[in-house]
Amino acid sequence: MKRINQERWNRFKANRRAYVSLYVFGVLFFVTLFSELIANEKPLLIYHDGEFFCPLVKDYAEMRFGGEFETPADYRDPYVMDLIKAKGWMIRPLIPFSYHTINYNLGRPAPSPPSRTNWIGTDDRGRDVLARLLYGFRISVLFGLTLTLFSSAIGITAGAVQGYYGGIPDILGQRFIEIWSSLPTLFLLIILSSVVQPNFWWLLGITLLFGWMSLVGVVRAEFLRGRNFEYVTAAKALGLSDMRIIFRHVLPNAMVASITFMPFILGGSITTLTSLDFLGFGLPVGSPSLGELLAQGKANMQAPWLGLSAFIVLSLMFSLLVFIGEGVRDALDPRKVY
Amino acid sequence: MKDTLLTIENLSVSFQMGQRTTKAVENVSLYLEKGETLGIVGESGSGKTVTAMSILRLLPGSAVYPSGAIYFNGKDCLGMEDEDIRKIRGNRISVVFQQPMTSLNPLHRVGKQIRETLFLHQTISRSEADQKALAWLDRVGLKNPATKLSAFPHQLSGGERQRVMIAMALINEPDLLIADEPTTALDVTVQAQILDLIQDLQRELGMAMLFITHDLGIVKKIADRVAVMKEGEIVETNVPDLIFKAPAHPYTRHLIDSEPKGGPDLADDGDKTLLEVSGLKVWFPIQKGILRRTVGHVKAVDGISFTLKKGHTLGIVGESGSGKTTAGFAILKLNNSTGKILLGENSLNDMAGTQIRELRKRMQIIFQDPLGSLNPRMSVAQIIGEGLSIHAPGLNPEEEDERIMAVMEKVGLDPAVRDRYPNEFSGGQHQRIAIARALILKPEFMVLDEPTSSLDRSVQFQVLELLKSLQKGFHLTYIFISHDLKVVRSLCHDIIVMKDGVVVESGPSEKIFSRPEQEYTRKLIATAFH
């Protein structure tokens, strides 16, 4: 089996567009995982009065640097900066703003256009757009990945049980899915998010509740086919338990179809989150989110950098995912095996 | 040479797949005179079908012809324009394929498909075409040809479908008929009828025939000359009498010697009874209406009974649809049945699923399709060792590996190949792997469900020899399910003959073969040993 996977990987690599897309997507995701080190109001490292400070890990009172307050130091305050520089130095991240940092010295009302301090401008509350894009990309992909993982796990299990056992579990499962998938998801989400204050996990749970069905059909079909294979009967004749037959003998057949779908499910999950955010029923106020940035762009047509930057990031991300998905689909296509 | 119809000179065919080139046929030369029948025999993969399909250029686009020429009535088939070869296909040269189900379009009525071939090659009115089709359906021996004309392919039996195919092939009265294993997918009794039909029609129309088969018995009966193919080359061409009496090439001799013969090794009548089956029934309900009320049953197995002694082999014979495989599955509790199945002192139909799972190591099964019964994603060692994890838990990996290697040696496989995957082996080796998988659990009895019918004769012979020697060595008990009476005679001590779910006749093997009591059994035997 190793060899066939090797062949598939080679075929994926031979598809330049898909391979480059995967590479770019991987690098982007890896980089944004460390957004705190790239875009942050706090310095990465401070040397002051013979001591090292790491504000990313720990809060230090202003008094530690010779200031007057016991409150945590505001490293963007020129007064604090001067205090630190007088007795040492500090290393600032590439972008000296976090996603929630409000830049008060804009010199003009927010949203402000791109400038030397805010490379692609600020949003309507004076927050750095680039920082918000970085954090927003990360949370979107993380949300998408988690949702894909959970919904695939549930979908594959449900499909496997229905397909393998057939009969009554299958009929009940199928009818349930038909009813469940015809519920007006968006309205339910709106109602639910007005009852509870949605956070990342709430949103994940709610979207999962209505999003786990995408793989059921494919997996069920593969299992309906696979359970009649002679080697499955052979395994039964050996006395193997159902669980073992499902996992060992039938599931691998369904995996090709499932994996082919995954990049597209990931894209769909991200779209769900973005559209909820756009409508204002998504992540809590202040969270970095691409959907919210889009909404701001719509509300502030005079500030095209808002809508444009969100649009470019989203379309880049979806294009990459579709290219990857195409590559995976072609690489796993059994008809291309010889 | 009097009147040569078809000449093939130094034909080579290769298949180009990506960077790889596979040679299928090498330097084949043959000729066919008008009205003559040439039989091409060979095992699977010997290139006999590829040679025949080259004549009409029916091979896929990946086929290339490095050398050779094919002349039909003096015209070069390989160099011809596509338009011209189409005029020959189905008109001057017709083909009958192996699979009667898939060679007919399931969406169109039989009449329409027959008319289509007529319209393609003749200018003829619809009513004339209908009349001609009707006449031909009658000519190929279909009962009620008028109703068959408006039937869909799935409403016909395998034999009937093959008759329709023959009618379609011959309706334009071709000069040459290519018959590619036309009887292989059919039951033995139907096989004989179809062969007779083809021979009669050939004589009437005076056409030549290229008959492709793996079955030497058929060739002997039907061919004027025989060409033996091996690995893409013709090793010998001669008249059948000489081929069978004095084969010139060692491979031909090998093919003839691999016909199963002899009887089973003697078994001791004093052995204890291992398996007792009485009144075994497998009924599938027929449900109708919205409420799925059961309105009747398909009686796949309807009350069969037998006893089987340890170390003996019981043959279950019958045509397809007679319920023999269903019965075999029922005995192993692989489907639901009623009736009594006693394995030793255990009554299988009164036991819970988990208890039966325990018992599975005592009873094993070998399937018809050797590759299909092996999971393509598992290595040979994983496949063979899988049963151990359930029935001999607590073995450490080394002990497990030792047992796997030991059992591989017993079935004649090189233990060094145990980390390879099934697709790297041949059909005979697949069946050996399947036998090893069953044998490693040290079973008492095995159900062999047509274990040799998808194998070439010479490989069949080896597998049968292996099964015999294992039976001797381990005092194994077999239930051997087959439609091939030649194989059954060489392996079984007792036989039951099944038809439509019931036992028609049963008894010791030599009695059934020498003095069959039932007409049905007589017919089966007569067609198997033509």
Interface residues (C-beta under 8 A of the other chain):
Chain A: M1 F229 E230 Y231 T233 A234 A235 K236 A237 L238 G239 L240 S241 R248 H249 P252 Y338
Chain B: M17 G18 R20 L332 L334 I356 R357 E358 L359 R360 K361 M363 Q364 I365 F367 Q368 D369 G372 S373 L374 N375 R377 M378 E386 G387 I390 H391 Y421 A434 R437 L441
